[in-house]
Amino acid sequence: MAASAVEFAGVSYVLPDGRALLRDINLAFEEGTTTALLGRSGSGKTTLLRMVNGLVQPTSGRVLVGGKAAADNVLALRRSIGYVIQETGLFPHMTIERNVAMPLEVAGADASTKHRRAAEVLGLAGLEFETFRARYPWQLSGGQRQRVGVARALTTDPAVLLMDEPFGALDPLTRAEMQTMLRELLVKVQKTVLLVTHDLPEALYLASRVVFVDAGQIVADLPARDVFSSGNPHVRHYVDAVQRTMPTASSGPTASSGAARSAPSPS
């Protein structure tokens, strides 16, 4: 049987004060699949993600990437994994082309290779190379910067793509545009993707599998298509939040407030 693209085998993470952030995590992710890790802030999902590229080492258990222990060669591991974060992490003093090509620059690639690949991945992320190559991050909108972050994560053609709340700081319309872009892009590149989010609609739109994390434990693991029919209480909390009915004019605040207020966003 072929090894999973990413596997957590009995993984726990305990802080020096004895507080456990993760408890006996056992998960395996098949090559070419997209999985959403869903949970509240502080549930442990980001710690789990950061173990895949060796930014956090487990207290016990093993993390395997491509069948090999993640801790064996962290430098080589990170070169085989793309990482997208909410803040993008772009270098403000570098052009967009150089930001995107930086992973290849670190690896010692020649100028023509960097130029060609930067053009390819910016195109995949929906940015016209000649229009954006000489700009700087501060000259881009939030959505454009996040597209650059996605492009840079793909520059070395990694087998695994980690995404930690990549669109959490964007306005709702831009976030929806980015989700559409990413879904179309993932069909093209066929990476193994782990997406951390606290937003159930985003998880269901982008992933075929959803793993629910709560207080450092896996409380549900199911196909995205089964989420709304699940009887798991942890899953139901998210579903009920998404399905809440918006208040109407007759059921909302009185005329003294002018109009009914919108319900808080479930995300």
Beta strands, then each sheet from edge to edge (+ up, - down):
strand 1: 6-14
strand 2: 20-29
strand 3: 34-38
strand 4: 60-65
strand 5: 68-69
strand 6: 81-85
strand 7: 160-164
strand 8: 192-197
strand 9: 209-214
strand 10: 217-223
sheet 1: 2+ 1- 4+ 5-
sheet 2: 6+ 7+ 8+ 3+ 9+ 10-
end
